[in-house]
Amino acid sequence: MKYYAGLENLSAEPTEGGYILKGVLASVSNLGENHWFGLIAGVNENKRNMGVI
C-alpha cells in the first residue's frame, strides 16, 4: 500500500527470465536477518508487479 500512497517509488524493467527493480524502499523499517517484506513495482502506466523478498 505504500506504493499507492507515494511513499515508495519502485519500477520493474522486464528482462529475459525476470525483472530488474529500480528505486528506493524508504519506508521499510523492519529489515533484518531472516525477515521478509512485500513490495509493489510499476512496470508501466497500466501494470504493477507485487513481490515478497
Sequence and secondary structure as in RCSB ss.txt:
>XXXX:A:sequence
MKYYAGLENLSAEPTEGGYILKGVLASVSNLGENHWFGLIAGVNENKRNMGVI
>XXXX:A:secstr
 HHHHTS EEEEEEETTEEEEEEE TT     TT   EEEEEEETTEEEEEE 
